[in-house]
Structures are given as structure tokens and as C-alpha cells.
Amino acid sequence: MNKREIGNKGEAMAASFLENKGIVILERNYQNRFGEIDIIAREGNTLLFIEVKYRKDDRFGYPLESVGYFKQQKIRKLARYYLNEKHYFTHSIRFDCIGIMGEKIDWIKGAFY
């Protein structure tokens, strides 16, 4: 599998996991000129911007370690653009991360602000 196929597998696992928790998936792989957000979802009146990181094993470190400051800044910028584009002015927002290692899924709610 290439990197894109591996990423798609991880995102599909994350989306299924979230749906089983009652989360409504609004968008997958949302793209604009600033980049891509893996999953945009809704939990009640809160919009979730979710970064998904998948690793087969810990040889290259824990998946969530790769969501650093600059990646967070990029996601914030993408989220602002999305909110304006879709006219979501009254929703609260939250930035979550999902780390998948093998079959184990860790969901960090409010991973950054």
C-alpha cells in the first residue's frame, strides 16, 4: 500500500469509530487552498475538526506525536475558512486528534485550541 492508501485506511477506521460513538460525519478529506482536514464532524451543536494519524507500529513513534505546532496552526486556518464558507457562525468548535496504532484507537478530545 502507498501512503495515500494507508491514510485512507486509517481515516476509514476513525470515521467508523466516531460513527459508533454517535458522531455525525459531515466531511472527509475536506480540502481548500490551505490544505486538508481529515474529518469534519458534529457532536450536538459542536463542530469537530479531527486530524487522524495512523501507524502500523511504534517504529516511527506514537501517531499523535506528529501533530505539532505547525500542523495545529494549519488546521486552525483550514477550520476558519470552512466555518466562513459554510456559514457556521453559531456553532462551537473543537479540535480533536485520533491516533491509530495497528487496531488500537486513541481519541483525544480538545487536543489543542
Beta strands, then each sheet from edge to edge (+ up, - down):
strand 1: 24-32
strand 2: 35-43
strand 3: 46-55
strand 4: 92-101
strand 5: 104-112
sheet 1: 1+ 2- 3+ 4+ 5-
end
